[in-house]
Amino acid sequence: MAQVPQRFFDALAVRTWCGLSLAALGRAREEIDAINVYPVADGDTGTNLYLTVESAVAAVEAVFAAHEVDEAPRDGSEAPRDGAGGPSLADAVGAMAHGALIGARGNSGTILAQLLRGMAQVLAARSDNDHTAGHGLQRALRHAAASARQAVAHPVEGTVLTVASAAAEAAEGAGGDCAEVARAAYEGARAALAATPGQLAALERAGVVDAGGHGLVTVLAALVETFTGRAPGPVAASHARVERAVEGRCAAEEGDENGPAFEVIYLLEAEDAAVARLRQRLDALGDSLVVVGGDGLWNVHVHVDDAGAAVEAGVEAGRPYRIRITHFGHGDAHTTKAERPPRERAQRAVVAVVPGEGLAALYTEAGATILLARPGEPPASGELVQAVRRAHAREVVLLPNDAELRHTAAAAAEQARTEGIRVALIPTRSAVQGIAALAVHESERRFDEDVVAMTSAAGATRHAEVTVAERQSWTTAGICQAGDVLGLIDGDVAVIGADVSQVAATVLDRMLSAGGELVTLVLGDEAPESVADHLEARVREAYLAVDTVVYRGGRQGALLLVGVE
């Protein structure tokens, strides 16, 4: 059935395009998954693109629901114009871009989110004479292609980036309305997609076109249908071709044993300068690095061997959340098949550094081997090695629970590895992150899967502490005096005050302002007894959907440790 064409690139056109794109990707998803051989032959590009657009659709629909738009104009009459009762074009494209950004999955989904964001930036600022002429769409496609390339650390030709550039170039040569521009962009993208096997060896070996590029052509076909009422012919692969693609993907998987072990994706709240440093650090850690977004919110995607280090880099840059870590399943990039541990269940242990007797008991009850850190006396590397040996396990998960212990723990882990112990270091920066990691630990799982789950849980937990200043000093919150109560969030002083309960409440409010489901409070021996009751009551009254759990930490140095998951 033919779609009623949209006459203008307004909010309703955005809604229509998103809906048609989702439907088209739903039909093409399995085929796109089947031909996915680059950059990793994991067979999920079609699914990732679908989930990315699904998030964009949900955001656009939410904007329309908020404006209570009547969907009656489906008979060819003029669609609601900006300011005529429905959302504006800026509202709609902004929602589309934001929804795609927060829901982006995988390498191709993250790039598609940046393409949509690039288009939104131009369309939201378009002048009235761009409404029907298509000039705004031309500029939007050009800006989208350029911004997507900038988001990828090392652009490669023969990928979705090539297809996006070809679409923009073809659109530049078109005149007239949005329908003509969209049709030209689609034809240019389709031609570029057909040429991708000649540009990328992995595609040529498998006999397929680029999967991400195929997805973009599908989205552009939906754009043509939005403005013409008819979808172009599908970019279909024959059954034989898909079968060859699956064979090629399997071959690629077998040949990809030395690729990075994990895909790490997270949303990140951070400033531009911090993100620039993050790009450099992640680029040194792995490959397939894509960082998209702006205005304080980013989506980070990278393939690495050390998932914990990738998450820690995000913590240092800002506030990472919605952390997703996927194991590619081809083993450790630094071991050969012959060196990998046997698949049967191995004895495993968790070794944790804990700051107080109360937490030591908690960790021990959970089955961890603990090393008690005395206030002001961090353990040495040799002590950590002894704790790993004491665990008597072939596989050890090491939780340092202190940002200052990262290098010490890394040295201990390396020493233990030379003794034949398989050690995974999760860069927990606080004991509350260690609690979150330990809560999801399951020794019955494969080692890599257990490490992934624990790393994700730790990375999704913000940490804070309330302590007393020992001397006058400059801090990120101003000058503090000896005896002042300090509230540190994620390692930085955020609050200076005189009352423990007030400082703790302010810290907790700031942490929960960004959302949360569970608050963990660990009280030190010197904390007032009323602090826990005060904070629990505050959470109950102001944050109805948030649970609170309280532990007694003993002599732990800080008056209070706080975790928000």
C-alpha positions in Angstrom: 0.0 0.0 0.0 1.4 3.4 -1.0 2.3 5.8 1.7 0.7 9.3 1.6 3.7 11.5 0.7 4.7 14.4 3.0 4.8 17.8 1.4 7.1 19.4 3.9 10.1 18.5 6.0 8.4 19.3 9.2 7.8 17.4 12.4 5.3 15.0 10.9 7.8 14.1 8.1 10.3 13.3 10.8 7.8 11.1 12.5 6.9 9.4 9.3 10.5 8.8 8.3 11.4 7.3 11.6 8.5 5.0 11.6 9.2 3.8 8.0 12.9 3.4 8.8 12.1 1.1 11.7 9.7 -1.0 9.6 12.2 -1.3 6.8 15.0 -2.2 9.1 12.8 -4.8 10.7 12.3 -6.4 7.4 16.0 -6.3 6.5 17.4 -7.0 9.9 18.2 -10.7 9.4 19.7 -10.1 6.0 21.9 -7.3 7.3 23.0 -9.5 10.3 23.9 -12.3 7.9 26.3 -10.2 5.8 28.0 -8.6 8.8 31.7 -9.3 8.5 33.3 -6.0 9.3 34.7 -4.6 11.6 33.8 -7.7 13.7 32.0 -10.7 12.3 29.5 -10.9 15.1 26.3 -10.9 13.0 24.4 -8.2 14.8 24.6 -5.0 12.6 21.0 -5.3 11.5 19.8 -5.8 15.0 21.9 -2.9 16.3 20.6 -0.5 13.7 17.0 -1.6 14.4 17.4 -1.0 18.1 19.1 2.4 17.5 16.2 3.6 15.3 13.7 2.0 17.7 15.0 4.3 20.4 14.7 7.3 18.1 11.1 6.4 17.2 10.2 6.2 20.9 11.7 9.6 21.6 9.8 11.2 18.6 6.6 9.6 19.7 7.0 10.9 23.2 7.3 14.5 21.8 4.1 14.1 19.8 2.4 12.5 22.8 3.4 15.5 24.9 1.8 17.9 22.3 -1.3 15.7 21.9 -1.1 15.8 18.2 -4.1 14.6 16.3 -3.1 12.1 13.6 -6.1 12.9 11.4 -4.3 14.6 8.5 -3.6 11.3 6.6 -5.8 12.1 3.6 -3.3 14.2 1.7 -4.3 17.5 3.2 -1.6 19.8 4.5 0.3 18.4 7.5 0.4 20.4 10.7 3.0 23.1 10.3 5.5 24.1 13.0 3.8 26.1 15.6 0.3 24.9 14.6 -0.5 22.8 17.6 2.1 20.1 17.2 5.8 19.9 18.0 8.2 22.0 15.9 10.7 20.6 13.5 13.4 21.4 16.0 11.6 19.5 18.7 11.1 16.5 16.4 14.6 16.2 15.0 16.1 17.0 18.4 14.1 14.1 19.9 15.1 11.8 17.0 18.8 12.6 17.5 18.7 12.3 21.3 16.8 9.0 21.1 19.2 7.5 18.7 22.2 8.7 20.8 21.0 7.1 24.1 19.8 3.9 22.3 22.8 3.4 19.9 24.0 -0.1 19.7 27.2 -1.4 18.1 29.6 0.3 15.8 27.1 0.9 13.0 24.3 2.0 15.3 26.6 4.5 17.0 27.6 6.0 13.6 24.0 6.1 12.5 23.2 8.1 15.7 25.8 10.6 14.7 24.4 10.8 11.2 21.0 11.6 12.6 22.4 14.1 15.0 24.3 15.8 12.2 21.1 16.1 10.1 19.2 17.4 13.2 21.7 20.2 13.8 21.0 21.6 10.3 17.3 20.9 10.1 16.6 22.5 13.5 18.2 25.7 12.3 16.8 25.8 8.7 15.1 28.9 7.4 11.6 29.0 6.1 12.6 28.9 2.4 14.2 25.5 3.1 10.8 24.1 4.0 10.0 22.7 0.5 13.0 23.4 -1.7 15.2 20.6 -0.4 18.2 22.9 0.2 18.0 22.2 3.9 18.0 18.5 3.3 21.1 18.8 1.1 23.0 20.7 3.8 21.8 18.2 6.4 23.1 15.2 4.5 26.4 16.9 3.9 26.8 17.9 7.6 25.8 14.4 8.7 28.4 12.7 6.6 31.1 15.1 7.8 30.2 14.8 11.5 30.1 11.0 11.3 33.6 10.9 9.9 34.9 13.1 12.6 33.4 10.8 15.2 35.3 7.8 14.0 38.9 7.6 15.2 40.2 6.0 12.0 37.7 6.2 9.1 37.8 3.3 6.7 36.6 3.4 3.1 34.1 0.8 2.0 32.0 1.2 5.1 28.9 3.1 6.1 31.0 6.3 6.1 31.7 5.9 2.4 28.0 5.3 1.7 27.0 8.4 3.7 29.5 10.6 1.8 28.2 9.3 -1.5 24.6 10.1 -0.5 25.6 13.6 0.4 27.5 14.2 -2.8 24.6 12.8 -5.0 22.2 15.0 -3.1 24.2 18.1 -3.9 23.6 17.6 -7.6 19.8 17.4 -7.2 17.4 20.3 -7.5 13.9 21.0 -6.4 12.0 19.6 -3.4 12.9 17.1 -0.7 11.6 14.2 -2.8 14.1 14.8 -5.5 17.0 15.3 -3.1 16.0 12.2 -1.1 15.8 10.1 -4.3 19.2 11.4 -5.5 20.8 10.6 -2.1 19.4 7.1 -2.1 20.6 6.3 -5.6 24.1 7.7 -4.8 24.2 5.6 -1.6 23.0 2.5 -3.4 25.7 2.8 -6.0 28.4 3.4 -3.3 27.1 0.3 -1.4 27.5 -1.9 -4.5 31.1 -0.8 -4.8 32.1 -1.5 -1.1 33.5 -5.0 -1.8 36.2 -3.5 -4.0 37.2 -1.1 -1.2 37.5 -3.5 1.7 39.3 -6.8 1.6 37.1 -8.4 4.3 34.0 -7.7 2.2 35.6 -9.0 -1.0 36.7 -12.2 0.7 33.2 -12.8 2.0 31.5 -11.7 -1.2 29.2 -9.2 0.5 28.5 -5.5 0.7 29.1 -3.5 3.9 26.3 -4.3 6.4 26.3 -0.9 8.0 26.1 0.7 4.5 23.2 -1.6 3.7 21.4 -0.3 6.7 21.9 3.3 5.8 20.6 2.7 2.3 17.5 1.1 3.9 17.0 4.2 6.0 17.4 6.5 3.0 14.9 4.4 1.1 12.5 5.2 3.9 13.3 8.9 3.4 12.3 8.6 -0.3 9.1 6.9 0.7 8.4 9.7 3.2 8.4 12.3 0.4 7.2 10.3 -2.6 4.7 7.8 -1.0 6.5 4.8 -2.6 9.5 2.9 -1.4 12.3 2.2 -3.9 13.0 -1.4 -4.8 14.7 -3.2 -1.9 18.4 -3.7 -1.8 18.0 -7.4 -1.8 20.5 -10.2 -1.7 19.7 -13.5 -3.3 19.4 -16.5 -1.1 22.6 -17.9 -2.5 24.4 -14.6 -1.7 23.2 -14.7 1.9 24.4 -18.2 2.3 27.8 -17.2 1.0 27.7 -14.3 3.4 27.1 -16.6 6.4 29.9 -18.8 5.2 32.1 -15.7 4.9 31.1 -14.5 8.3 32.0 -17.9 9.9 35.4 -17.7 8.1 35.9 -14.2 9.4 35.1 -15.3 12.9 37.7 -18.1 12.7 40.3 -15.7 11.4 39.6 -13.0 14.0 41.2 -14.8 17.0 43.6 -12.0 17.6 41.0 -9.2 17.6 40.0 -7.4 20.8 38.0 -9.5 23.2 35.3 -7.0 24.2 33.0 -4.4 22.8 32.4 -1.6 25.4 29.6 0.9 25.0 28.4 3.5 27.5 26.7 6.9 27.7 28.9 9.6 29.2 28.2 12.9 30.7 31.4 14.9 30.2 32.8 18.2 29.0 34.3 18.5 25.5 37.9 18.8 26.7 37.6 15.7 28.8 36.2 13.8 25.8 39.1 14.8 23.7 41.5 13.3 26.2 39.2 10.2 26.4 39.4 9.7 22.7 43.2 9.6 22.9 43.2 7.2 25.7 40.7 4.8 24.2 42.4 4.9 20.9 45.6 3.6 22.6 43.6 0.9 24.3 41.7 -0.6 21.3 40.1 -0.1 17.9 36.8 0.6 16.3 36.6 3.7 18.4 33.5 5.9 17.8 32.6 8.8 20.1 29.4 10.6 19.1 27.2 13.3 20.7 27.9 16.7 22.2 26.4 19.3 24.5 27.6 17.3 27.5 26.2 13.9 26.5 28.2 11.3 24.5 27.9 7.7 23.4 31.2 5.9 23.5 32.0 2.7 21.5 35.3 0.8 21.4 36.6 -2.7 21.0 39.3 -3.5 23.6 40.9 -6.4 25.5 40.8 -4.6 28.8 37.1 -3.7 29.4 37.8 -2.4 32.9 40.3 0.1 31.6 37.9 1.4 29.0 35.2 2.0 31.7 37.8 3.5 34.0 38.8 6.0 31.2 35.1 7.0 31.1 35.0 7.5 34.8 38.0 9.8 34.7 36.4 11.8 31.8 33.0 12.2 33.5 30.1 10.0 34.5 29.6 6.9 32.4 26.3 5.0 32.7 24.2 2.4 30.8 27.4 0.5 30.4 27.2 -2.5 28.1 30.2 -4.9 27.7 30.0 -7.7 25.2 32.5 -10.6 24.9 33.2 -11.4 21.2 33.8 -15.0 22.1 37.1 -15.5 20.3 39.2 -15.7 23.4 41.9 -13.5 24.9 43.7 -11.5 22.3 47.0 -12.3 24.1 46.7 -16.1 24.2 46.8 -18.7 21.5 44.2 -21.5 21.2 46.8 -23.9 22.8 47.4 -21.6 25.7 43.7 -21.0 26.6 42.4 -22.6 29.8 40.3 -25.6 29.5 36.5 -25.1 29.1 35.6 -27.2 32.1 34.8 -25.3 35.4 37.8 -23.9 37.1 38.3 -23.0 40.7 37.8 -19.2 41.0 38.1 -16.6 43.7 37.6 -12.9 44.2 40.4 -11.0 46.0 39.4 -7.6 47.4 41.1 -4.8 49.3 38.7 -3.5 51.9 39.1 -0.5 54.2 37.5 -1.6 57.4 36.6 -4.6 59.6 32.9 -4.3 58.9 33.3 -4.5 55.2 35.9 -7.3 55.6 33.2 -9.4 57.2 30.7 -8.5 54.5 33.2 -9.4 51.7 34.2 -12.6 53.5 30.6 -13.7 53.9 30.2 -13.2 50.1 33.1 -15.6 49.5 35.9 -13.1 48.8 39.4 -13.4 50.0 40.2 -10.0 51.6 43.2 -7.9 52.3 42.5 -5.3 55.0 43.8 -1.9 54.2 44.6 0.2 57.3 43.8 3.9 57.1 46.8 5.8 55.6 48.7 2.5 54.9 47.8 1.2 51.5 49.0 -2.4 50.8 52.1 -3.0 48.7 52.2 -5.0 45.6 53.8 -8.0 47.4 50.9 -8.1 49.9 48.4 -8.2 47.0 50.3 -11.1 45.4 50.2 -13.0 48.7 46.4 -12.4 48.9 46.1 -13.8 45.4 48.2 -16.8 46.3 46.2 -17.3 49.5 43.0 -17.6 47.4 44.3 -20.9 46.0 42.5 -20.5 42.7 43.5 -20.8 39.1 41.2 -17.8 38.2 41.2 -14.7 40.3 39.1 -11.5 40.0 41.0 -8.7 41.8 39.1 -5.7 43.2 41.5 -2.9 44.5 38.6 -0.7 45.6 40.9 2.4 45.6 41.9 4.6 42.6 45.3 5.0 44.2 45.9 1.2 44.1 45.4 0.8 40.4 49.1 0.6 39.4 50.0 -1.5 42.5 47.2 -3.9 41.7 48.2 -4.1 38.1 51.8 -5.0 39.1 50.5 -7.7 41.5 48.2 -9.1 38.8 51.1 -9.3 36.3 53.3 -11.1 38.9 50.5 -13.6 39.6 50.1 -14.3 35.9 53.8 -15.3 35.7 52.9 -18.0 38.3 50.2 -19.5 36.1 47.2 -17.8 37.7 44.7 -16.2 35.4 43.9 -12.8 36.9 41.4 -10.2 35.8 41.8 -6.7 37.4 38.5 -4.7 37.7 39.4 -1.1 38.4 37.1 -0.5 41.3 37.8 2.9 42.8 35.8 2.5 46.0 34.6 -0.4 48.2 31.0 0.4 47.2 31.9 -0.4 43.6 33.4 -3.6 44.8 30.2 -4.5 46.6 28.2 -4.0 43.4 30.7 -6.2 41.5 30.6 -8.9 44.1 26.8 -8.8 44.1 26.7 -10.1 40.5 29.6 -12.5 40.8 28.7 -16.1 39.8 31.5 -18.6 39.8 29.4 -21.0 37.7 29.8 -18.7 34.7 32.7 -18.7 32.3 35.5 -16.5 33.6 35.2 -13.8 30.9 31.4 -13.6 31.3 31.8 -13.2 35.1 34.4 -10.5 34.7 32.2 -8.7 32.2 29.2 -8.7 34.5 31.2 -7.6 37.5 32.9 -4.8 35.5 29.6 -3.6 34.3 28.1 -3.5 37.8 31.1 -1.6 39.2 31.2 0.9 36.3 27.5 1.6 36.8 28.0 2.5 40.4 28.8 6.1 41.3 30.8 6.5 44.5 31.2 9.1 47.1 32.6 9.6 50.6 32.2 12.0 53.5 35.4 12.7 55.5 37.1 15.3 57.6 39.8 17.6 56.3 43.1 17.1 58.1 44.6 20.5 57.0 43.8 23.6 55.0 43.9 22.9 51.3 42.6 24.0 47.9 39.9 21.8 46.5 37.6 21.7 43.5 34.9 23.1 45.7 37.0 25.9 47.2 39.4 26.3 50.2 38.7 24.0 53.1 40.1 24.3 56.7 41.3 21.6 59.0 38.2 20.1 60.6 35.8 20.9 57.7 33.5 18.1 56.6 34.2 17.2 52.9 31.9 15.4 50.5 33.8 13.8 47.6 31.9 12.5 44.6 33.8 10.2 42.2 37.0 11.3 43.9 36.6 15.1 43.7 35.6 17.4 46.6 32.1 18.5 45.8 30.8 19.8 49.1 32.5 21.6 52.1 30.5 22.1 55.3 30.4 21.8 59.0 27.7 19.2 59.7 28.2 15.6 58.7 24.5 14.9 58.1 24.0 18.0 55.9 27.1 17.4 53.8 26.1 13.7 53.4 22.5 14.7 52.3 23.8 17.3 49.8 26.2 14.7 48.3 23.4 12.1 48.1 21.0 14.6 46.4 23.6 15.5 43.8 24.3 11.9 43.0 20.6 11.0 42.8 19.8 14.0 40.6 21.2 11.9 37.7 19.0 9.0 38.6 19.6 5.8 40.6 17.9 2.6 41.8 19.9 1.6 44.8 21.8 3.6 47.5 24.5 1.8 49.5 25.7 3.5 52.7 28.7 2.3 54.6 29.1 4.0 58.0 32.5 4.3 59.7 33.0 4.0 63.4 33.3 7.8 63.8 30.2 8.7 61.9 27.2 10.0 64.0 24.6 7.2 64.6 21.9 9.5 63.3 23.4 9.9 59.8 22.1 6.6 58.4 18.6 7.2 59.7 18.6 10.8 58.3 19.7 9.7 54.9 17.3 6.7 54.7 14.4 9.0 55.6 15.5 11.5 52.9 15.6 8.8 50.2 12.2 7.5 51.2 10.6 10.9 51.1 12.3 12.4 48.0 13.1 9.4 45.9 10.2 6.9 46.0 11.6 4.3 43.6 15.1 4.1 45.2 16.1 1.5 47.7 18.7 1.9 50.5 21.0 -0.6 52.2 23.2 0.2 55.1 26.4 -1.5 56.3 28.7 -0.9 59.2 32.2 -0.5 57.9 34.2 -0.2 61.1 37.4 1.7 61.2 37.5 2.6 57.5 39.1 6.1 57.4 36.1 7.8 55.9 33.0 8.7 58.0 30.7 7.5 55.3 31.0 5.7 51.9 28.1 6.1 49.4 27.3 4.2 46.3 24.5 4.8 43.8 23.7 2.2 41.2 
